[in-house]
Each structure stands twice: as C-alpha cells, then as structure tokens.
Amino acid sequence: MSVGNVRLNITIPKHLLSALDDLAGPRKRSKFIVDAVLRKIEEEEKMNLEAQLKAGYQARRKENRDLADEFESADLENWDEY
C-alpha cells in the first residue's frame, strides 16, 4: 500500500485564511496545515497517554503504598541514624 497525498476541501473563516497566508504564504498553505495538524495530533496523543498513566497510578496507589510499607524495614536496614 503506498502512502500518498489526498486533496481536501475545507472551509475556514476569512480572517484565518488571511493569517495563514501571512505566516505561510499562499503557496505553502498545505505544508503549514499538515505541520499544524501533526503537532496537534501529537499533543492530543501525549495528553491522552498522560491521562491514562495518571489513572493507572491512581488505581494502583493503595497497592503500591502497601508494597512500599511492607518492604520499608528492609529498605532501611544498615542505614546510620540521622
């Protein structure tokens, strides 16, 4: 399967098109839009992963705390008193 480009027809407000042309130039709209979409997708995926990690850590909080408490004495063995 080859990866290629696809032509899209999108609608955006006139002021946004003007700002796009000011930043990217009228002949480089596609590249600018592709870069912006890729950046947004990466941002959304990162936020989704962070939310999943946070939920996982919170779900296992008690188990992790109990495990840490169980091995606390072994962790502190042979430590000098402060």
N, C-alpha and C positions, 0 to 999 in steps of 0.2 A: 504494500500500500504506500503510495507516495504522498508526501506532505506538500501541499501547495497553498496558494492563497485563494481566498474566496472574496468576491465582491459583495459588499453590504450596502444597503440603502438605509441610512439612519436620519433621524430628524433631531436637530438641536436648535436651541434659541439663537437668534441672530447675533446677540452680544457675545455668546460663547464662541461662535464661529469667528467673529472678529478677534477675540482674544487668542484663539487657536492660531489664526493666521499671523498675528503679531509675534507669537512665540516661535512657531514652527515654520512659518512661510506657507503660502498657498500650495506649493508643490511638494511639501513634506508632511502634509496632514496625516496620511496613513501611518507613517513611521511613528509620528508623535502619539497618535491614538493607540497603536499597538503597544508602544512602550508604557503608556499610562495604564492600559488595561492589564498588562503583565504585572506591573508594580502593584496595582490594586488587588489582583488575584493573589499574589504572594503575601500581601498584607493580610488579606482575609484568611488565607490558609494558616498563617502564623498565629493570628488571633484565635482561630478555631483550635489549633494544637495546644496553645497555652490554656484555653478554657478546658480542654479535655484533661490536660495534665493537672490542672488545679482541682478539677472534680475528682480525679483519681487519687491525688494526695489527700484530699479531704475525706474521701470514702475510706481510706486506709489509715487515717490518723490514729484511731484508737489502737489498732493492731500494731502499728509502728511504735507507739508510745509504750505499749505493754512489752514489746520485744526489747526496747531500749532499757526499760526498768528492770527486766529480767537479767540482763547482762551488765547492769551498772556496776555491780561489785567486781566482776571480772575486769571490766574496763579500768577500774580504779586501783586494782592490785599493784603493789610495788611503787605506787606514787608517793613521793615525800609529802608530808603535811605542809601546808602553806600557812 
